[in-house]
Amino acid sequence: MNIKYTDHLYKELCDLAEQLKIKVVKDKGNFKGGACLLKNESTIVVNHNYPYETRIINLAECLLDVDFDKINLSKKLKFFFEEIQLRKK
C-alpha cells in the first residue's frame, strides 16, 4: 500500500487527535512543532510554514505515543503508523 500525503490524511490525523482528547494547534512561525503538555492539556503544535508531508509526519510521530488499542483505526491508518514507526528507527 502506498501512502499519499493528502489533505484527507491530514484531516484524519487531526480527527484522531480530537478523539484522543489531544488539542491540535495549527500556526505559522519560526518553530518546528511537536507534542507538549500545556495547562494540563495534551497539545500538538503543527507549523503551517512546513511542506504538507512534513506536517503530516510530525503530527503522526506525536500520535505514535498513544495507545491505539482503545481506538478503532482503519487499515490505511494502521499501515501509515507502521510506516512512520519504521522511519523513526
C-alpha positions in Angstrom: 0.0 0.0 0.0 1.4 3.4 -1.0 0.7 6.3 1.4 -0.3 9.6 -0.2 0.2 12.7 1.9 -3.1 14.4 1.2 -5.4 16.8 2.9 -7.7 13.9 3.7 -5.0 12.0 5.6 -4.1 15.2 7.5 -7.8 15.7 8.5 -8.0 12.0 9.6 -5.0 12.5 11.8 -6.5 15.7 13.3 -9.8 13.9 13.9 -7.9 11.0 15.6 -6.2 13.5 17.9 -9.5 15.0 18.7 -10.9 11.6 19.6 -8.0 11.1 21.9 -8.7 14.5 23.5 -5.5 16.0 22.2 -5.7 19.6 21.0 -4.0 20.3 17.7 -2.8 23.9 17.3 -2.0 25.0 13.7 0.0 28.1 13.3 2.8 29.7 11.3 6.1 30.8 12.7 9.7 30.0 13.3 9.3 26.7 15.2 9.5 23.0 14.5 6.3 21.9 16.2 5.6 18.8 18.2 3.8 17.5 21.3 3.6 19.2 24.6 1.6 19.5 27.8 0.0 23.0 28.1 -2.0 23.8 31.2 -2.6 20.0 31.9 -3.9 19.6 28.3 -2.1 17.4 25.7 -1.3 19.6 22.7 0.3 19.0 19.4 1.6 22.1 17.6 1.8 22.0 13.8 3.7 24.6 11.8 1.9 25.5 8.6 5.0 27.0 7.1 6.3 23.5 6.6 5.5 21.4 3.5 2.4 19.3 3.7 4.3 16.0 4.0 6.4 17.3 6.9 3.3 18.5 8.8 1.6 15.1 8.4 4.7 13.2 9.5 5.2 15.5 12.6 1.6 15.0 13.6 1.8 11.3 13.2 5.0 11.0 15.1 3.4 12.8 18.0 0.4 10.4 17.9 2.7 7.3 18.0 3.0 7.5 21.8 -0.8 7.0 22.1 -2.3 3.6 23.0 -4.3 2.7 19.8 -5.9 -0.4 21.3 -8.7 1.9 22.6 -9.4 3.3 19.1 -10.7 1.5 16.0 -8.2 2.5 13.3 -8.7 2.0 9.6 -6.3 -0.4 7.8 -4.9 2.7 6.0 -4.1 4.4 9.3 -2.6 1.3 10.8 -0.4 0.8 7.8 0.6 4.5 7.9 1.6 4.4 11.6 3.6 1.2 11.0 5.5 3.1 8.2 6.1 6.1 10.5 7.4 3.8 13.2 9.8 2.2 10.7 11.1 5.6 9.7 11.8 6.6 13.3 14.1 3.7 13.8 
